[in-house]
Amino acid sequence: MVKLENKKIGIFGGTFDPVHIGHLAIAEKAREQFSLSRVLFIPVFKHPYSKKIYAEPEHRLEMLKIAISTNPFFEVSDIEIKRGGSSYTFDTINLLKERNPQSEFFLIVGLDAFFDFPNWYKAEKLAEKVKLLVAPREKIEDIEKVKEI
């Protein structure tokens, strides 16, 4: 399972169906602006709120590995794919924090996910465990600043 150094770790979860340049740009901007040591991309096995996923989990994982291969600060975790079923960010963060108690976690989300955040599983408790970094999702040109909430 993922063992991270005691650092500032960005967590970027999603379906990544498919991963695209916007995901990479958001992750890099967040890393730069908040001096993150690493950004950990975590593709879900199954979206907990029945969002349709077209590519198989293993294919999305491989696409991510290829997409981030040139950035030494990016890493991919199969933690949610190995777990199977629906994944909740709260559970994943708990597991990462348990294995990396000295690390500080920053959850990177798009603006659309941020607006839906109050509906997430154990949202209030999750917000106590991570710092939320919110990125605009309109156009790549708009990704000038990621905001900490």
Contact map, one row per residue, 1 for C-alpha under 8 A:
11100000000000000000000000000000000000000000000000000000000000000000000000000010000000000000000000000000000000000000000000000000000000000000000000000
11110000000000000000000000000000000000000000000000000000000000000000000000001010000000000000000100100000000000000000000000000000000000000000000000000
11111000000000000000000000000000000000000000000000000000000000000000000000000000000000000000000100110000000000000000000000000000000000000000000000000
01111110000000000000000000000000000000000000000000000000000000000000000000000000000000000000000000110010000000000000000000000000000000000000000000000
00111110000000000000000000000000000000000000000000000000000000000000000000000000000000000000000000010010000000000000000000000000000000000000000000000
00011111000000000000000000000000000000000000000000000000000000000000000000000000000000000000000000011111000000000000000000000000000000000000000000000
00011111100000000000000000000000000110000000000000000000000000000000000000000000000000000000000000000111000000000000000000000000000000000000000000000
00000111110000000000000000000000001111000000000000000000000000000000000000000000000000000000000000000011110000000000000000000000000000000000000000000
00000011111000000000000000000000000111110000000000000000000000000000000000000000000000000000000000000011110000000000000000000000000000000000000000000
00000001111100000000000000100110000111110000000000000000000000000000000000000000000000000000000000000000111100000000000000000000000000000000000000000
00000000111110000000000000000000000000111100000000000000000000000000000000000000000000000000000000000000111100000000000000000000000000000000000000000
00000000011111000000000000100000000000111100000000000000000000000000000000000000000000000000000000000000001110000000000000000000000000000000000000000
00000000001111100000000000000000000000001111000000000000000000000000000000000000000000001000000000000000000110000000000000000000000000000000000000000
00000000000111110000000000000000000000000111000000000000000000000000000000000000000000000000000000000000000000000000000000000000000000000000000000000
00000000000011111100000000000000000000000011111000001000000100000000000000000000000000000000000000000000000000000000000000000000000000000000000000000
00000000000001111111000000000000000000000010000000000000000100010000000000000000000000000000000000000000000000000000000000000000000000000000000000000
00000000000000111110000000000000000000000000000000001110000100000000000000000000000000000000000000000000000000000000000000000000000000000000000000000
00000000000000111111000000000000000000000000000000000010000100100000000000000000000000000000000000000000000000000000000000000000000000000000000000000
00000000000000011111101000000000000000000000000000000000000100110010000000000000000000000000000000000000000000000000000000000000000000000000000000000
00000000000000010111111100000000000000000000000000000000000000000010000000000000000000000000000000000000000000000000000000000000000000000000000000000
00000000000000000011111110000000000000000000000000000000000000000000000000000000000000000000000000000000000000000000000000000000000000000000000000000
00000000000000000001111111000000000000000000000000000000000000000000000000000000000000000000000000000000000000000000000000000000000000000001000000000
00000000000000000011111111100000000000000000000000000000000000000000000000000000000000000000000000000000000000000000000000000000000000000000000000000
00000000000000000001111111110000000000000000000000000000000000000001000000000000000000000000000000000000000000000000000000000000000000000000000000000
00000000000000000000111111111000000000000000000000000000000000000000000000000000000000000000000000000000000000000000000000000000000000000001001000000
00000000000000000000011111111100000000000000000000000000000000000000000000000000000000000000000000000000000000000000000000000000000000100000001001000
00000000010100000000001111111110000000100000000000000000000000000000000000000000000000000000000000000000000100000000000000000000000000000000000000000
00000000000000000000000111111111000000000000000000000000000000000000000000000000000000000000000000000000000000000000000000000000000000000000000000000
00000000000000000000000011111111100000000000000000000000000000000000000000000000000000000000000000000000000000000000000000000000000000000000001111000
00000000010000000000000001111111111100000000000000000000000000000000000000000000000000000000000000000000000100000000000000000000000010000000000011000
00000000010000000000000000111111111111100000000000000000000000000000000000000000000000000000000000000000000000000000000000000000000000000000000000000
00000000000000000000000000011111111100000000000000000000000000000000000000000000000000000000000000000000000000000000000000000000000000000000000000000
00000000000000000000000000001111111100000000000000000000000000000000000000000000000000000000000000000000000000000000000000000000000000000000000011000
00000000000000000000000000000111111100000000000000000000000000000000000000000000000000000000000000000000000000000000000000000000000000000000000000000
00000001000000000000000000000111111110000000000000000000000000000000000000000000000000000000000000000000000000000000000000000000000000000000000000000
00000011110000000000000000000111111111100000000000000000000000000000000000000000000000000000000000000000000000000000000000000000000000000000000000000
00000011110000000000000000000010001111100000000000000000000000000000000010000000000000000000000000000000000000000000000000000000000000000000000000000
00000001110000000000000000000010000111110000000000000000000000000000000011100000000000000000000000000000000000000000000000000000000000000000000000000
00000000111100000000000000100010000111111000000000000000000000000000000011100000000000000000000000000000000000000000000000000000000000000000000000000
00000000111100000000000000000000000001111100000000000000000000000000000001111000000000000000000000000000000000000000000000000000000000000000000000000
00000000001110000000000000000000000000111110000000000000000000010000000001111000000000000000000000000000000000000000000000000000000000000000000000000
00000000001111000000000000000000000000011111000000000000000000000000000000011111000000000000000000000000000000000000000000000000000000000000000000000
00000000000011110000000000000000000000001111100000000000100110000000000000001101100000000000000000000000000000000000000000000000000000000000000000000
00000000000011100000000000000000000000000111111000000000100000000000000000000001100001100000000000000000000000000000000000000000000000000000000000000
00000000000000100000000000000000000000000011111000000000100000000000000000000001111111100000000000000000000000000000000000000000000000000000000000000
00000000000000100000000000000000000000000001111101001000000000000000000000000000000111100000000000000000000000000000000000000000000000000000000000000
00000000000000100000000000000000000000000001111111111000000000000000000000000000000001100000000000000000000000000000000000000000000000000000000000000
00000000000000000000000000000000000000000000011111100000000000000000000000000000000001110000000000000000000000000000000000000000000000000000000000000
00000000000000000000000000000000000000000000001111100000000000000000000000000000000000000000000000000000000000000000000000000000000000000000000000000
00000000000000000000000000000000000000000000011111110000000000000000000000000000000000000000000000000000000000000000000000000000000000000000000000000
00000000000000000000000000000000000000000000001111111000000000000000000000000000000000000000000000000000000000000000000000000000000000000000000000000
00000000000000000000000000000000000000000000001001111100000000000000000000000000000000000000000000000000000000000000000000000000000000000000000000000
00000000000000101000000000000000000000000000011000111111000000000000000000000000000000000000000000000000000000000000000000000000000000000000000000000
00000000000000001000000000000000000000000000000000011111000000000000000000000000000000000000000000000000000000000000000000000000000000000000000000000
00000000000000001100000000000000000000000000000000001111101100000000000000000000000000000000000000000000000000000000000000000000000000000000000000000
00000000000000000000000000000000000000000000000000001111111100000000000000000000000000000000000000000000000000000000000000000000000000000000000000000
00000000000000000000000000000000000000000011100000000011111110000000000000000000100000000000000000000000000000000000000000000000000000000000000000000
00000000000000000000000000000000000000000000000000000001111111000000000000000000100000000000000000000000000000000000000000000000000000000000000000000
00000000000000000000000000000000000000000000000000000011111111100000000000000000000000000000000000000000000000000000000000000000000000000000000000000
00000000000000111110000000000000000000000010000000000011111111110000000000000000000000000000000000000000000000000000000000000000000000000000000000000
00000000000000000000000000000000000000000010000000000000111111111000000000010100000000000000000000000000000000000000000000000000000000000000000000000
00000000000000000000000000000000000000000000000000000000011111111100000000000000000000000000000000000000000000000000000000000000000000000000000000000
00000000000000000110000000000000000000000000000000000000001111111110000000000000000000000000000000000000000000000000000000000000000000000000000000000
00000000000000010010000000000000000000001000000000000000000111111111000000010000000000000000000000000000000000000000000000000000000000000000000000000
00000000000000000000000000000000000000000000000000000000000011111111100000110000000000000000000000000000000000000000000000000000000000000000000000000
00000000000000000000000000000000000000000000000000000000000001111111100000000000000000000000000000000000000000000000000000000000000000000000000000000
00000000000000000011000000000000000000000000000000000000000000111111110000000000000000000000000000000000000000000000000000000000000000000000000000000
00000000000000000000000100000000000000000000000000000000000000011111111001100000000000000000000000000000000000000000000000000000000000000000000000000
00000000000000000000000000000000000000000000000000000000000000001111111101000000000000000000000000000000000000000000000000000000000000000000000000000
00000000000000000000000000000000000000000000000000000000000000000011111100000000000000000000000000000000000000000000000000000000000000000000000000000
00000000000000000000000000000000000000000000000000000000000000000001111111000000000000000000000000000000000000000000000000000000000000000000000000000
00000000000000000000000000000000000000000000000000000000000000000000111111100000000000000000000000000000000000000000000000000000000000000000000000000
00000000000000000000000000000000000011100000000000000000000000000000001111100000000000000000000000000000000000000000000000000000000000000000000000000
00000000000000000000000000000000000001111000000000000000000000000001101111110000000000000000000000000000000000000000000000000000000000000000000000000
00000000000000000000000000000000000001111000000000000000000000001001000111111000000000000000000000000000000000000000000000000000000000000000000000000
00000000000000000000000000000000000000011100000000000000000010011000000001111100000000000000000000000000000000000000000000000000000000000000000000000
01000000000000000000000000000000000000011110000000000000000000000000000000111111000000000000000000000000000000000000000000000000000000000000000000000
00000000000000000000000000000000000000000110000000000000000010000000000000011111110000000000000000000000000000000000000000000000000000000000000000000
11000000000000000000000000000000000000000100000000000000000000000000000000001111111000000001000000000000000000000000000000000000000000000000000000000
00000000000000000000000000000000000000000111100000000000000000000000000000001111111100100001000000000000000000000000000000000000000000000000000000000
00000000000000000000000000000000000000000011100000000000110000000000000000000111111100000000000000000000000000000000000000000000000000000000000000000
00000000000000000000000000000000000000000000100000000000000000000000000000000111111100000000000000000000000000000000000000000000000000000000000000000
00000000000000000000000000000000000000000000100000000000000000000000000000000011111110100000000000000000000000000000000000000000000000000000000000000
00000000000000000000000000000000000000000000110000000000000000000000000000000001111111100000000000000000000000000000000000000000000000000000000000000
00000000000000000000000000000000000000000000110000000000000000000000000000000000001111100000000000000000000000000000000000000000000000000000000000000
00000000000000000000000000000000000000000001111100000000000000000000000000000000000111110000000000000000000000000000000000000000000000000000000000000
00000000000000000000000000000000000000000001111100000000000000000000000000000001001111111011000000000000000000000000000000000000000000000000000000000
00000000000000000000000000000000000000000000000100000000000000000000000000000000000001111111000000000000000000000000000010000000000000000000000000000
00000000000010000000000000000000000000000000000000000000000000000000000000000000000000111111100000000000000000000000000010000100000000000000000000000
00000000000000000000000000000000000000000000000000000000000000000000000000000000000000011111110000000000000000000000000011101100000000000000000000000
00000000000000000000000000000000000000000000000000000000000000000000000000000000000000111111111000000000000000000000000000000000000000000000000000000
00000000000000000000000000000000000000000000000000000000000000000000000000000011000000111111111100000000000000000000000000000000000000000000000000000
00000000000000000000000000000000000000000000000000000000000000000000000000000000000000001111111110000000000000000000000000000100100000000000000000000
00000000000000000000000000000000000000000000000000000000000000000000000000000000000000000111111111000000000000000000000000000000000000000000000000000
00000000000000000000000000000000000000000000000000000000000000000000000000000000000000000011111111100000000000000000000000000000000000000000000000000
01100000000000000000000000000000000000000000000000000000000000000000000000000000000000000001111111110000000000000000000000000000000000000000000000000
00000000000000000000000000000000000000000000000000000000000000000000000000000000000000000000111111111110000000000000000000000000000000000000000000000
00000000000000000000000000000000000000000000000000000000000000000000000000000000000000000000011111111000000000000000000000000000000000000000000000000
01110000000000000000000000000000000000000000000000000000000000000000000000000000000000000000001111111000000000000000000000000000000000000000000000000
00111100000000000000000000000000000000000000000000000000000000000000000000000000000000000000000111111110000000000000000000000000000000000000000000000
00000100000000000000000000000000000000000000000000000000000000000000000000000000000000000000000011111110000000000000000000000000000000000000000000000
00000110000000000000000000000000000000000000000000000000000000000000000000000000000000000000000010011111000000000000000000000000000000000000000000000
00011111100000000000000000000000000000000000000000000000000000000000000000000000000000000000000010011111100000000000000000000000000000000000000000000
00000111100000000000000000000000000000000000000000000000000000000000000000000000000000000000000000000111110000000000000000000000010000000000000000000
00000001111000000000000000000000000000000000000000000000000000000000000000000000000000000000000000000011111000000000000000000000111000000000000000000
00000001111000000000000000000000000000000000000000000000000000000000000000000000000000000000000000000001111100000000000000000000011110000000000000000
00000000011100000000000000000000000000000000000000000000000000000000000000000000000000000000000000000000111110000000000000000000011110000000000000000
00000000011110000000000000100100000000000000000000000000000000000000000000000000000000000000000000000000011111000000000000000000000111100000000000000
00000000000110000000000000000000000000000000000000000000000000000000000000000000000000000000000000000000001111101100000000000000000111100000000000000
00000000000000000000000000000000000000000000000000000000000000000000000000000000000000000000000000000000000111111100000000000000000001111000000000000
00000000000000000000000000000000000000000000000000000000000000000000000000000000000000000000000000000000000011111110000000000000000001111000000000000
00000000000000000000000000000000000000000000000000000000000000000000000000000000000000000000000000000000000001111111000000000000000000001000000000000
00000000000000000000000000000000000000000000000000000000000000000000000000000000000000000000000000000000000011111111100000000000000000000000000000000
00000000000000000000000000000000000000000000000000000000000000000000000000000000000000000000000000000000000011111111100000000000000001000000000000000
00000000000000000000000000000000000000000000000000000000000000000000000000000000000000000000000000000000000000111111110000000000000000000000000000000
00000000000000000000000000000000000000000000000000000000000000000000000000000000000000000000000000000000000000011111111100000000000000000000000000000
00000000000000000000000000000000000000000000000000000000000000000000000000000000000000000000000000000000000000001111111100100000000000000000000000000
00000000000000000000000000000000000000000000000000000000000000000000000000000000000000000000000000000000000000000011111100110000000000000000000000000
00000000000000000000000000000000000000000000000000000000000000000000000000000000000000000000000000000000000000000001111110100000000000000000000000000
00000000000000000000000000000000000000000000000000000000000000000000000000000000000000000000000000000000000000000001111111100000000000000000000000000
00000000000000000000000000000000000000000000000000000000000000000000000000000000000000011100000000000000000000000000001111100000000000000000000000000
00000000000000000000000000000000000000000000000000000000000000000000000000000000000000000100000000000000000000000000000111111100000000000000000000000
00000000000000000000000000000000000000000000000000000000000000000000000000000000000000000100000000000000000000000000111111111110000000000000000000000
00000000000000000000000000000000000000000000000000000000000000000000000000000000000000000000000000000000000000000000010001111111000000000000000000000
00000000000000000000000000000000000000000000000000000000000000000000000000000000000000000100000000000000000000000000000001111111100000000000000000000
00000000000000000000000000000000000000000000000000000000000000000000000000000000000000001100100000000000000000000000000001111111110000000000000000000
00000000000000000000000000000000000000000000000000000000000000000000000000000000000000000000000000000000000000000000000000111111111100000000000000000
00000000000000000000000000000000000000000000000000000000000000000000000000000000000000000000000000000000000000000000000000011111111000000000000000000
00000000000000000000000000000000000000000000000000000000000000000000000000000000000000000000100000000000100000000000000000001111111000000000000000000
00000000000000000000000000000000000000000000000000000000000000000000000000000000000000000000000000000001111000000000000000000111111100000000000000000
00000000000000000000000000000000000000000000000000000000000000000000000000000000000000000000000000000000111000000000000000000011111110000000000000011
00000000000000000000000000000000000000000000000000000000000000000000000000000000000000000000000000000000011110000000000000000010011111000000000000011
00000000000000000000000000000100000000000000000000000000000000000000000000000000000000000000000000000000011110000000000000000000001111100000000001111
00000000000000000000000000000000000000000000000000000000000000000000000000000000000000000000000000000000000111100100000000000000000111110000000001111
00000000000000000000000001000000000000000000000000000000000000000000000000000000000000000000000000000000000111100000000000000000000011111000001011100
00000000000000000000000000000000000000000000000000000000000000000000000000000000000000000000000000000000000001100000000000000000000001111110011001000
00000000000000000000000000000000000000000000000000000000000000000000000000000000000000000000000000000000000001110000000000000000000000111111011000000
00000000000000000000000000000000000000000000000000000000000000000000000000000000000000000000000000000000000000000000000000000000000000011111010000000
00000000000000000000000000000000000000000000000000000000000000000000000000000000000000000000000000000000000000000000000000000000000000011111111000000
00000000000000000000010010000000000000000000000000000000000000000000000000000000000000000000000000000000000000000000000000000000000000001111111000000
00000000000000000000000000000000000000000000000000000000000000000000000000000000000000000000000000000000000000000000000000000000000000000011111100000
00000000000000000000000000000000000000000000000000000000000000000000000000000000000000000000000000000000000000000000000000000000000000011111111100000
00000000000000000000000011001000000000000000000000000000000000000000000000000000000000000000000000000000000000000000000000000000000000111011111111000
00000000000000000000000000001000000000000000000000000000000000000000000000000000000000000000000000000000000000000000000000000000000000000000111111000
00000000000000000000000000001100100000000000000000000000000000000000000000000000000000000000000000000000000000000000000000000000000000100000001111100
00000000000000000000000001001100100000000000000000000000000000000000000000000000000000000000000000000000000000000000000000000000000011110000001111110
00000000000000000000000000000000000000000000000000000000000000000000000000000000000000000000000000000000000000000000000000000000000011100000000011111
00000000000000000000000000000000000000000000000000000000000000000000000000000000000000000000000000000000000000000000000000000000001111000000000001111
00000000000000000000000000000000000000000000000000000000000000000000000000000000000000000000000000000000000000000000000000000000001111000000000000111
